[in-house]
Amino acid sequence: MAFVAKTAVLLLWGLLLFWTIEWLIFPTEAGMEYKAGAIKDTRSDFLDLSGPYYLMYTLPVFLFAILTLVYLELLRKYPEREQRTSELPKWSRFWVKISNAMWTQPILVGTPMGILTGADLALITIVGFGFLWLFCNQLLPALDLVDHTQMRPGRERWMIKVGRVGTWTGRAWYLPMALLFFPISRASPILRLLNMPFEHAVRYHRWLGHLSLWVLLTHSITFSLHIYYTGGQVADGIFKWPRFGVSNLAGVIAMIAGIVLWVTSLEVVRKRFFDVFYVTHHMYLLVFAFAAWHVGEFASYYFLGCVMLYFIDRFLRMVQSRDAVSVLSAQVLPSGVVRLRFPKSPSLSYKALGMIYINVPSVSRFEWHPFSTTSSSLENSNDMSICIKPLGGWTRSLLDSLTESEPSKNKSGGCPLPLKLFAEGPYGPERDYFLRYKTLVLVAGGVGVTPYMAIIRDLLCRYRLGQEGIPQNVELIWCVPRRADLATLMDVSPAQIFPDFASSKLNIVIRAFVTREGGDGKDEGKAAGLAVGVPVGSEEVLFTAADQQPRREVAHIGQSNVWVAAVIAAATTGFILVHGVLHSAVVRPNNHSAAPFFHEHGSSHGPAGPQGKAFPTAAAVTLLFVSMLLGVVVFGGAVVLMWMWSRRSLSKTDAALVASPEQVARPGADDLEGNQTSLLAQASIAEGPRPNIADLFEGISGKYPGEDLGVMVSGPESLQDSVAEACRNRNFKYCNTRFQFYSISFDL
């Protein structure tokens, strides 16, 4: 199997290299010759020009995604233990350290783009170089040609130059448009291959979105000026939609939709008016559709593969979220945090740093909010839990909905399922990167501690399973405004999960800092009860679902690499088959143009315009949309139906109810006797201002000399900046203890 995995890796590198070279030669003479040769060799009556463009620019994307899923499935079936750097051979340590430093070493802190690592700067440089290459490679010679060309009367050189700028900004826009949809696919195979959490990849989507909109705006303004001045200072040409070739009006509509989408995506709008952001963000469909109508059928293939992969991901998410999920219980911890527990499919596994999106229509029909899981899939349990801190309008409304459904407040006597809840996910990193470190430093602010509860649960389960080579030291630094907030620690009892915890190698150190106490007196009673040794289970139970209630579980086809690969393969096969049939049945009988192919904008036409009765460009692009829709929904949907049928069959035979051998059985009642002390009992609590992170790291560095420490921070932006700056300063001093930085953020 090692040979098969290495072969898959080589094929992945080959596909990536092929796709990259295609983009590099796109604006060159060699690229034009390559394109002409490919069209000559692969053009057929079934697909005409769609075939060559599909093979050159779309098929490699689908093959890369499918092959990635095959590779990930091999790693899942034949896992290799995550090795620490010190355990690797000498020849590979250098490269691993370089790779880790690229992803985990903060370089710039407090920038408008946030915290930037070496990998962030490298990706920005690569995309920036690619865009400038596409933009300048043909533009500079074209501008030089204008300088040496005699102008006709009434034409000025700057008019023509502005037009050339408009042309090549439009061509260069293909690259950010293609990359824009990679990081926003929540279950993207590419993100999983890179082991990149979705919340981190969203930043790349935002950056690419800004770039795409600025390029689109520049293209629109420059080309509109060119049309206005060269057309006799009239704007008629800007609003024309001809039957053949480029439609300027479609481009104008795409630009307007893009500007509206961009403005409503700004942080000031997104945070205050989330429903507005959510609804208007679906205007990406208008941007894509009218951009395709603008550039024509064949040019759409430059970014069609990436867009279609996103549509497949969106379709799978829609399938999962169409049915409500049962809420088994809701509890309010003394800190005011709400803990929800709902059932999951026994075959569903998730990582300790996984997150799940939930939607409560009674609170907001459109808002989906991500929450980190506080349970571990290694526990012998068919349910999962999340914790929600009522801070914003949505979370407070959720708490109100739950409390109003209490039996004591409900005239009907209370309902075991008081609210309808939909779920998507869980999503998370492909591999638990925190397992590669011997020592973890977890820094949290407020409710940001919840993902660390899942990490601690996961480690306790792994120790109970007898796993080796996993973290031995956990240093948790937690800043909270009130003492009552510390009650979240009561949710985990180490001895309950791992009875031999006291005599094990696992060392958990918790330092909590209470920065201020509320003066309204609301939390005083809860705060007074937070003494060392408070037993688990002192939370307020809002409701618990009756045992006889039907369990509607969280299940996700995205958890199966094989099924998702089958969906992608079926969707792309269906797309090309449907498009070929439509071309043979609709386009060819109505296309009487014998003109040679001139460029990729629209139907075949020569410099003097269409010869004969060519098939309208807008109609050809519309057939492309129909092929995409049928490919994803019908062909891909057929595979999804097969998955749903197989899942129902498994449930009927009760095979899914068998616990996984990797799961930890929960101790019985006798085992829990005297083992109910929570993590709160191990915490040292100090009151005062927020601690100096650099000073704390100085002490930790002395405790673990010469180690690579995994530092994770979850909390407000100011805390993340402080931790990143402390890591950067210490690492740049060439200390023998390296602080490798990871950020956990749910600001999506």
DOMAR-323642 format. One line per field, with one value per residue (C-alpha): y, x, z; residue in three letters; residue number from 1. Coordinates in steps of 0.25 Angstrom, whole numbers, always signed. Layout:
<nodes>
Y <- (Y	...)
X <- (X	...)
Z <- (Z	...)
residuo <- (ala	...)
num <- (NUM	...)
</nodes>
This chain:
<nodes>
Y <- (+0	+9	+8	+11	+24	+28	+26	+35	+46	+46	+47	+58	+66	+63	+68	+81	+83	+81	+91	+101	+101	+103	+116	+120	+118	+124	+138	+134	+130	+116	+115	+119	+109	+98	+102	+101	+88	+82	+87	+81	+67	+66	+74	+65	+66	+61	+73	+82	+92	+89	+76	+82	+93	+83	+74	+85	+93	+86	+71	+73	+79	+68	+57	+64	+64	+50	+45	+53	+46	+33	+36	+41	+28	+20	+28	+26	+11	+10	+21	+25	+30	+45	+46	+57	+64	+58	+44	+46	+42	+53	+55	+59	+67	+80	+79	+76	+88	+97	+93	+94	+108	+113	+109	+112	+124	+137	+147	+159	+162	+173	+175	+179	+164	+159	+150	+145	+133	+129	+120	+132	+141	+130	+128	+143	+144	+132	+137	+151	+147	+138	+150	+160	+149	+148	+162	+168	+157	+161	+175	+181	+177	+182	+195	+196	+193	+204	+214	+209	+209	+221	+225	+227	+241	+243	+232	+235	+226	+226	+222	+209	+207	+208	+197	+188	+189	+186	+174	+168	+171	+163	+151	+152	+151	+137	+132	+139	+134	+120	+120	+128	+115	+106	+111	+113	+98	+93	+79	+82	+70	+81	+87	+73	+69	+82	+79	+93	+96	+102	+115	+117	+116	+126	+137	+133	+133	+147	+152	+146	+152	+166	+163	+158	+170	+180	+174	+173	+187	+192	+183	+189	+204	+203	+196	+205	+217	+211	+208	+222	+229	+221	+220	+235	+238	+230	+219	+210	+200	+198	+193	+184	+169	+164	+150	+146	+148	+157	+163	+176	+177	+163	+168	+181	+173	+163	+176	+182	+169	+167	+181	+178	+165	+171	+183	+174	+165	+175	+172	+185	+179	+164	+165	+175	+170	+156	+152	+163	+158	+143	+147	+156	+146	+137	+147	+140	+132	+144	+148	+134	+133	+147	+146	+133	+140	+152	+143	+132	+117	+113	+124	+119	+106	+113	+114	+104	+92	+100	+106	+92	+86	+97	+94	+79	+83	+92	+81	+71	+81	+84	+69	+68	+80	+77	+69	+74	+68	+63	+71	+61	+71	+85	+90	+103	+103	+112	+121	+123	+115	+106	+92	+85	+70	+63	+49	+45	+33	+23	+23	+38	+42	+56	+62	+68	+82	+80	+89	+88	+98	+99	+106	+109	+114	+119	+129	+132	+125	+129	+129	+117	+118	+109	+103	+95	+81	+79	+64	+53	+43	+33	+32	+21	+30	+32	+46	+59	+72	+87	+99	+112	+125	+135	+147	+153	+154	+141	+133	+141	+138	+123	+123	+130	+120	+109	+115	+118	+103	+98	+90	+100	+111	+103	+102	+89	+83	+84	+78	+68	+74	+89	+94	+90	+90	+87	+83	+83	+76	+73	+79	+80	+77	+64	+60	+64	+73	+75	+60	+63	+71	+66	+78	+87	+101	+105	+120	+123	+135	+134	+123	+121	+110	+100	+94	+91	+83	+74	+73	+69	+58	+53	+51	+45	+35	+32	+29	+20	+13	+11	+20	+24	+36	+46	+59	+57	+72	+81	+96	+103	+118	+123	+138	+140	+153	+146	+135	+129	+126	+116	+106	+101	+93	+85	+79	+70	+60	+53	+41	+38	+37	+31	+24	+23	+38	+41	+31	+33	+41	+52	+65	+75	+89	+100	+114	+123	+138	+145	+159	+166	+162	+166	+177	+174	+163	+153	+144	+145	+132	+124	+130	+126	+112	+110	+104	+94	+80	+84	+71	+69	+70	+83	+90	+94	+84	+91	+79	+65	+57	+45	+32	+27	+39	+36	+40	+48	+47	+56	+48	+53	+47	+56	+46	+36	+38	+27	+33	+47	+43	+35	+47	+56	+45	+44	+59	+62	+50	+54	+68	+64	+54	+64	+75	+66	+61	+76	+80	+69	+71	+86	+93	+86	+85	+101	+105	+107	+115	+110	+121	+117	+118	+132	+133	+127	+138	+132	+123	+122	+134	+141	+155	+161	+154	+141	+135	+129	+126	+123	+118	+130	+131	+133	+120	+112	+117	+114	+100	+99	+103	+93	+82	+86	+86	+72	+67	+71	+68	+56	+49	+53	+52	+38	+34	+42	+34	+21	+25	+29	+15	+8	+16	+12	-3	-2	+4	-7	-18	-11	-12	+3	+1	-7	+2	+4	-3	+10	+16	+17	+10	+19	+14	+8	+14	+7	+13	+27	+26	+37	+40	+52	+63	+72	+80	+92	+85	+85	+100	+111	+123	+137	+151	+163	+169	+160	+153	+157	+145	+147	+145	+133	+127	+130	+121	+110	+111	+108	+96	+89	+93	+89	+85	+89	+93	+94	+107	+109	+121	+123	+136	+150	+157	+165	+152	+145	+156	+156	+141	+142	+153	+146	+133	+142	+149	+137	+129	+140	+141	+127	+121	+105	+104	+107	+112	+107	+116	+111	+120	+115	+125	+124	+138	+134)
X <- (+0	+12	+15	+1	+1	+14	+9	-4	+5	+13	+1	-4	+9	+8	-6	-3	+9	+2	-10	+1	+8	-5	-7	+7	+7	-7	-3	+9	+11	+15	+2	-6	+1	-2	-16	-17	-11	-20	-32	-27	-24	-36	-48	-60	-74	-79	-74	-67	-58	-64	-56	-42	-45	-51	-38	-29	-34	-46	-43	-29	-37	-47	-36	-28	-40	-43	-29	-27	-39	-33	-20	-27	-35	-22	-16	-29	-29	-14	-11	+3	+6	+9	+24	+30	+42	+52	+48	+50	+63	+73	+72	+57	+57	+62	+51	+40	+45	+45	+31	+26	+32	+25	+12	+14	+24	+16	+24	+15	+5	-6	-7	-20	-20	-18	-6	+2	+11	+22	+12	+2	+13	+17	+3	+0	+13	+10	-4	+1	+12	+2	-8	+3	+9	-5	-7	+6	+12	+3	-1	+13	+16	+2	+5	+18	+11	+1	+13	+18	+5	+0	-14	-26	-33	-41	-33	-23	-13	-17	-31	-25	-16	-28	-35	-23	-22	-37	-35	-24	-29	-41	-32	-24	-37	-39	-28	-34	-48	-43	-36	-47	-56	-45	-44	-59	-63	-65	-61	-51	-42	-31	-32	-32	-20	-13	-19	-24	-36	-47	-47	-33	-36	-47	-37	-31	-45	-47	-33	-36	-50	-44	-34	-45	-54	-43	-39	-53	-56	-43	-47	-61	-56	-45	-52	-64	-56	-50	-63	-69	-57	-55	-70	-72	-74	-87	-89	-98	-88	-86	-101	-101	-104	-101	-105	-91	-78	-75	-87	-84	-97	-95	-82	-88	-98	-87	-80	-92	-95	-80	-80	-93	-87	-74	-80	-89	-77	-69	-67	-75	-88	-85	-85	-97	-106	-103	-116	-113	-99	-104	-115	-106	-95	-103	-101	-89	-98	-101	-86	-83	-95	-93	-78	-80	-90	-80	-68	-75	-75	-61	-54	-63	-55	-43	-51	-62	-56	-53	-67	-73	-66	-72	-86	-84	-79	-91	-101	-95	-97	-111	-114	-109	-116	-130	-135	-135	-126	-132	-127	-125	-123	-120	-113	-108	-95	-93	-85	-97	-91	-102	-98	-106	-105	-111	-109	-99	-98	-89	-80	-78	-64	-59	-46	-44	-43	-55	-67	-81	-91	-105	-117	-129	-141	-149	-137	-133	-136	-123	-112	-103	-93	-80	-78	-66	-69	-67	-68	-59	-62	-53	-63	-73	-84	-94	-96	-88	-88	-85	-85	-91	-88	-100	-92	-99	-113	-114	-108	-117	-129	-126	-125	-138	-144	-139	-143	-157	-159	-156	-168	-170	-172	-179	-194	-195	-186	-173	-168	-156	-152	-155	-148	-144	-129	-122	-107	-96	-83	-75	-63	-49	-34	-31	-20	-19	-7	-6	-2	+11	+16	+20	+15	+3	+1	-13	-17	-32	-40	-55	-63	-51	-47	-58	-49	-38	-49	-50	-34	-33	-45	-38	-24	-31	-38	-25	-18	-29	-27	-12	-7	+8	+15	+4	+5	+9	+8	-4	-2	-16	-16	-30	-34	-49	-56	-63	-61	-74	-69	-59	-71	-68	-56	-67	-71	-59	-55	-42	-43	-57	-52	-38	-39	-23	-21	-15	-4	-2	+9	-2	+0	-10	-7	-18	-16	-28	-28	-41	-39	-51	-64	-78	-84	-98	-99	-105	-94	-90	-98	-92	-78	-79	-81	-69	-60	-49	-56	-69	-75	-79	-94	-97	-102	-117	-124	-134	-139	-136	-142	-150	-144	-156	-154	-149	-134	-131	-116	-104	-99	-90	-87	-74	-68	-67	-56	-60	-75	-70	-61	-72	-81	-70	-67	-82	-85	-73	-77	-91	-88	-79	-90	-101	-93	-89	-104	-109	-98	-101	-116	-118	-105	-100	-113	-115	-100	-97	-84	-72	-63	-50	-48	-43	-43	-51	-61	-74	-78	-68	-66	-56	-51	-62	-73	-81	-81	-95	-104	-96	-102	-104	-94	-104	-111	-98	-95	-109	-107	-94	-102	-112	-101	-95	-108	-112	-98	-98	-113	-116	-104	-97	-110	-112	-99	-104	-117	-109	-102	-115	-120	-108	-108	-123	-120	-108	-118	-128	-118	-113	-99	-97	-100	-87	-77	-64	-52	-45	-55	-54	-64	-70	-68	-79	-86	-76	-64	-69	-70	-61	-56	-65	-55	-54	-43	-47	-41	-27	-28	-20	-28	-23	-30	-25	-22	-19	-6	+7	+7	+22	+25	+17	+24	+37	+34	+28	+41	+49	+41	+42	+56	+59	+45	+36	+23	+10	+4	-11	-19	-34	-41	-42	-33	-25	-22	-18	-8	-2	+1	+6	+15	+21	+23	+30	+39	+44	+46	+54	+63	+68	+64	+65	+50	+42	+27	+19	+7	-7	-19	-33	-44	-59	-60	-65)
Z <- (+0	+2	-13	-17	-7	-13	-27	-24	-18	-31	-40	-31	-33	-48	-49	-41	-50	-62	-58	-53	-67	-74	-67	-69	-84	-85	-89	-98	-112	-108	-100	-113	-121	-110	-110	-125	-126	-115	-122	-135	-128	-119	-126	-129	-134	-121	-113	-123	-116	-102	-103	-104	-94	-84	-85	-84	-72	-66	-65	-58	-46	-45	-46	-36	-26	-29	-27	-14	-8	-12	-6	+7	+7	+7	+18	+26	+24	+26	+36	+40	+54	+54	+56	+64	+57	+67	+63	+48	+41	+40	+25	+26	+39	+32	+21	+32	+40	+28	+25	+39	+41	+28	+34	+48	+49	+50	+41	+41	+53	+54	+39	+32	+27	+41	+45	+33	+34	+24	+16	+15	+9	+0	-5	-7	-15	-24	-27	-29	-38	-46	-48	-52	-61	-68	-68	-73	-82	-94	-89	-90	-104	-108	-102	-109	-122	-120	-118	-132	-139	-147	-142	-150	-150	-137	-130	-119	-114	-99	-104	-110	-98	-88	-97	-96	-81	-81	-89	-81	-68	-72	-77	-64	-56	-60	-49	-37	-41	-42	-29	-22	-20	-15	+0	+2	+0	+14	+11	+0	-3	-6	+8	+14	+6	+12	+26	+26	+35	+27	+37	+32	+18	+18	+19	+6	+0	+5	-1	-14	-14	-12	-23	-32	-30	-32	-45	-49	-46	-53	-65	-66	-64	-74	-85	-83	-85	-97	-103	-100	-106	-118	-121	-123	-108	-107	-97	-106	-108	-93	-92	-104	-103	-117	-122	-124	-117	-105	-98	-91	-84	-77	-72	-66	-59	-54	-49	-42	-35	-31	-25	-17	-12	-8	+0	+8	+11	+18	+33	+37	+30	+32	+47	+49	+38	+36	+28	+18	+16	+15	+5	-4	-4	-12	-23	-27	-35	-43	-44	-49	-59	-65	-66	-74	-83	-84	-88	-95	-94	-97	-88	-76	-76	-70	-57	-59	-52	-39	-39	-41	-30	-21	-26	-23	-9	-7	-12	-2	+9	+4	+5	+19	+24	+18	+30	+45	+55	+69	+81	+92	+103	+106	+119	+124	+131	+143	+134	+126	+114	+107	+104	+93	+91	+79	+73	+62	+53	+60	+47	+48	+53	+55	+59	+73	+66	+57	+56	+52	+47	+52	+48	+57	+48	+59	+62	+48	+35	+28	+39	+40	+52	+54	+68	+72	+77	+92	+91	+85	+74	+82	+93	+92	+90	+79	+82	+81	+88	+86	+95	+92	+99	+99	+94	+81	+77	+71	+82	+92	+84	+84	+99	+100	+91	+100	+113	+108	+105	+119	+124	+136	+126	+115	+117	+109	+119	+111	+99	+98	+85	+87	+75	+61	+58	+45	+44	+34	+36	+45	+38	+43	+39	+33	+43	+57	+56	+71	+73	+67	+80	+93	+100	+96	+100	+99	+101	+101	+104	+109	+101	+93	+102	+97	+86	+96	+104	+92	+91	+106	+104	+92	+99	+111	+101	+94	+107	+111	+98	+101	+89	+89	+84	+88	+96	+110	+115	+113	+118	+118	+120	+120	+122	+126	+131	+142	+152	+148	+134	+139	+141	+126	+133	+140	+127	+127	+138	+134	+143	+138	+124	+128	+142	+142	+139	+153	+150	+135	+128	+124	+131	+130	+136	+136	+139	+139	+140	+144	+138	+144	+152	+147	+156	+154	+164	+154	+154	+169	+173	+162	+165	+179	+176	+168	+178	+176	+176	+170	+165	+150	+147	+155	+142	+140	+131	+122	+116	+112	+101	+104	+101	+92	+83	+69	+67	+55	+55	+49	+37	+26	+13	+13	+23	+13	+3	-6	-7	-10	-20	-27	-26	-33	-44	-46	-47	-57	-65	-66	-69	-81	-86	-85	-91	-103	-105	-105	-114	-124	-123	-121	-125	-138	-145	-143	-145	-160	-158	-165	-160	-154	-139	-136	-121	-109	-107	-112	-124	-136	-144	-152	-151	-160	-151	-152	-165	-168	-156	-144	-131	-121	-111	-99	-103	-103	-90	-84	-89	-82	-69	-72	-73	-60	-53	-58	-56	-41	-37	-46	-48	-35	-27	-32	-24	-12	-13	-13	-1	+7	+3	+8	+21	+23	+20	+30	+41	+39	+41	+54	+48	+50	+65	+68	+74	+67	+73	+74	+83	+98	+106	+117	+131	+138	+151	+160	+153	+154	+169	+175	+161	+158	+161	+149	+142	+151	+163	+156	+152	+159	+159	+159	+159	+152	+138	+126	+128	+120	+110	+108	+122	+123	+111	+117	+129	+120	+111	+124	+127	+113	+108	+94	+90	+79	+86	+79	+83	+80	+82	+82	+86	+82	+71	+82	+89	+76	+73	+86	+86	+71	+75	+87	+78	+67	+77	+84	+72	+65	+77	+73	+86	+87	+90	+78	+79	+67	+65	+62	+61	+64	+59	+57	+51	+38)
residuo <- (met	ala	phe	val	ala	lys	thr	ala	val	leu	leu	leu	trp	gly	leu	leu	leu	phe	trp	thr	ile	glu	trp	leu	ile	phe	pro	thr	glu	ala	gly	met	glu	tyr	lys	ala	gly	ala	ile	lys	asp	thr	arg	ser	asp	phe	leu	asp	leu	ser	gly	pro	tyr	tyr	leu	met	tyr	thr	leu	pro	val	phe	leu	phe	ala	ile	leu	thr	leu	val	tyr	leu	glu	leu	leu	arg	lys	tyr	pro	glu	arg	glu	gln	arg	thr	ser	glu	leu	pro	lys	trp	ser	arg	phe	trp	val	lys	ile	ser	asn	ala	met	trp	thr	gln	pro	ile	leu	val	gly	thr	pro	met	gly	ile	leu	thr	gly	ala	asp	leu	ala	leu	ile	thr	ile	val	gly	phe	gly	phe	leu	trp	leu	phe	cys	asn	gln	leu	leu	pro	ala	leu	asp	leu	val	asp	his	thr	gln	met	arg	pro	gly	arg	glu	arg	trp	met	ile	lys	val	gly	arg	val	gly	thr	trp	thr	gly	arg	ala	trp	tyr	leu	pro	met	ala	leu	leu	phe	phe	pro	ile	ser	arg	ala	ser	pro	ile	leu	arg	leu	leu	asn	met	pro	phe	glu	his	ala	val	arg	tyr	his	arg	trp	leu	gly	his	leu	ser	leu	trp	val	leu	leu	thr	his	ser	ile	thr	phe	ser	leu	his	ile	tyr	tyr	thr	gly	gly	gln	val	ala	asp	gly	ile	phe	lys	trp	pro	arg	phe	gly	val	ser	asn	leu	ala	gly	val	ile	ala	met	ile	ala	gly	ile	val	leu	trp	val	thr	ser	leu	glu	val	val	arg	lys	arg	phe	phe	asp	val	phe	tyr	val	thr	his	his	met	tyr	leu	leu	val	phe	ala	phe	ala	ala	trp	his	val	gly	glu	phe	ala	ser	tyr	tyr	phe	leu	gly	cys	val	met	leu	tyr	phe	ile	asp	arg	phe	leu	arg	met	val	gln	ser	arg	asp	ala	val	ser	val	leu	ser	ala	gln	val	leu	pro	ser	gly	val	val	arg	leu	arg	phe	pro	lys	ser	pro	ser	leu	ser	tyr	lys	ala	leu	gly	met	ile	tyr	ile	asn	val	pro	ser	val	ser	arg	phe	glu	trp	his	pro	phe	ser	thr	thr	ser	ser	ser	leu	glu	asn	ser	asn	asp	met	ser	ile	cys	ile	lys	pro	leu	gly	gly	trp	thr	arg	ser	leu	leu	asp	ser	leu	thr	glu	ser	glu	pro	ser	lys	asn	lys	ser	gly	gly	cys	pro	leu	pro	leu	lys	leu	phe	ala	glu	gly	pro	tyr	gly	pro	glu	arg	asp	tyr	phe	leu	arg	tyr	lys	thr	leu	val	leu	val	ala	gly	gly	val	gly	val	thr	pro	tyr	met	ala	ile	ile	arg	asp	leu	leu	cys	arg	tyr	arg	leu	gly	gln	glu	gly	ile	pro	gln	asn	val	glu	leu	ile	trp	cys	val	pro	arg	arg	ala	asp	leu	ala	thr	leu	met	asp	val	ser	pro	ala	gln	ile	phe	pro	asp	phe	ala	ser	ser	lys	leu	asn	ile	val	ile	arg	ala	phe	val	thr	arg	glu	gly	gly	asp	gly	lys	asp	glu	gly	lys	ala	ala	gly	leu	ala	val	gly	val	pro	val	gly	ser	glu	glu	val	leu	phe	thr	ala	ala	asp	gln	gln	pro	arg	arg	glu	val	ala	his	ile	gly	gln	ser	asn	val	trp	val	ala	ala	val	ile	ala	ala	ala	thr	thr	gly	phe	ile	leu	val	his	gly	val	leu	his	ser	ala	val	val	arg	pro	asn	asn	his	ser	ala	ala	pro	phe	phe	his	glu	his	gly	ser	ser	his	gly	pro	ala	gly	pro	gln	gly	lys	ala	phe	pro	thr	ala	ala	ala	val	thr	leu	leu	phe	val	ser	met	leu	leu	gly	val	val	val	phe	gly	gly	ala	val	val	leu	met	trp	met	trp	ser	arg	arg	ser	leu	ser	lys	thr	asp	ala	ala	leu	val	ala	ser	pro	glu	gln	val	ala	arg	pro	gly	ala	asp	asp	leu	glu	gly	asn	gln	thr	ser	leu	leu	ala	gln	ala	ser	ile	ala	glu	gly	pro	arg	pro	asn	ile	ala	asp	leu	phe	glu	gly	ile	ser	gly	lys	tyr	pro	gly	glu	asp	leu	gly	val	met	val	ser	gly	pro	glu	ser	leu	gln	asp	ser	val	ala	glu	ala	cys	arg	asn	arg	asn	phe	lys	tyr	cys	asn	thr	arg	phe	gln	phe	tyr	ser	ile	ser	phe	asp	leu)
num <- (1	2	3	4	5	6	7	8	9	10	11	12	13	14	15	16	17	18	19	20	21	22	23	24	25	26	27	28	29	30	31	32	33	34	35	36	37	38	39	40	41	42	43	44	45	46	47	48	49	50	51	52	53	54	55	56	57	58	59	60	61	62	63	64	65	66	67	68	69	70	71	72	73	74	75	76	77	78	79	80	81	82	83	84	85	86	87	88	89	90	91	92	93	94	95	96	97	98	99	100	101	102	103	104	105	106	107	108	109	110	111	112	113	114	115	116	117	118	119	120	121	122	123	124	125	126	127	128	129	130	131	132	133	134	135	136	137	138	139	140	141	142	143	144	145	146	147	148	149	150	151	152	153	154	155	156	157	158	159	160	161	162	163	164	165	166	167	168	169	170	171	172	173	174	175	176	177	178	179	180	181	182	183	184	185	186	187	188	189	190	191	192	193	194	195	196	197	198	199	200	201	202	203	204	205	206	207	208	209	210	211	212	213	214	215	216	217	218	219	220	221	222	223	224	225	226	227	228	229	230	231	232	233	234	235	236	237	238	239	240	241	242	243	244	245	246	247	248	249	250	251	252	253	254	255	256	257	258	259	260	261	262	263	264	265	266	267	268	269	270	271	272	273	274	275	276	277	278	279	280	281	282	283	284	285	286	287	288	289	290	291	292	293	294	295	296	297	298	299	300	301	302	303	304	305	306	307	308	309	310	311	312	313	314	315	316	317	318	319	320	321	322	323	324	325	326	327	328	329	330	331	332	333	334	335	336	337	338	339	340	341	342	343	344	345	346	347	348	349	350	351	352	353	354	355	356	357	358	359	360	361	362	363	364	365	366	367	368	369	370	371	372	373	374	375	376	377	378	379	380	381	382	383	384	385	386	387	388	389	390	391	392	393	394	395	396	397	398	399	400	401	402	403	404	405	406	407	408	409	410	411	412	413	414	415	416	417	418	419	420	421	422	423	424	425	426	427	428	429	430	431	432	433	434	435	436	437	438	439	440	441	442	443	444	445	446	447	448	449	450	451	452	453	454	455	456	457	458	459	460	461	462	463	464	465	466	467	468	469	470	471	472	473	474	475	476	477	478	479	480	481	482	483	484	485	486	487	488	489	490	491	492	493	494	495	496	497	498	499	500	501	502	503	504	505	506	507	508	509	510	511	512	513	514	515	516	517	518	519	520	521	522	523	524	525	526	527	528	529	530	531	532	533	534	535	536	537	538	539	540	541	542	543	544	545	546	547	548	549	550	551	552	553	554	555	556	557	558	559	560	561	562	563	564	565	566	567	568	569	570	571	572	573	574	575	576	577	578	579	580	581	582	583	584	585	586	587	588	589	590	591	592	593	594	595	596	597	598	599	600	601	602	603	604	605	606	607	608	609	610	611	612	613	614	615	616	617	618	619	620	621	622	623	624	625	626	627	628	629	630	631	632	633	634	635	636	637	638	639	640	641	642	643	644	645	646	647	648	649	650	651	652	653	654	655	656	657	658	659	660	661	662	663	664	665	666	667	668	669	670	671	672	673	674	675	676	677	678	679	680	681	682	683	684	685	686	687	688	689	690	691	692	693	694	695	696	697	698	699	700	701	702	703	704	705	706	707	708	709	710	711	712	713	714	715	716	717	718	719	720	721	722	723	724	725	726	727	728	729	730	731	732	733	734	735	736	737	738	739	740	741	742	743	744	745	746	747	748)
</nodes>
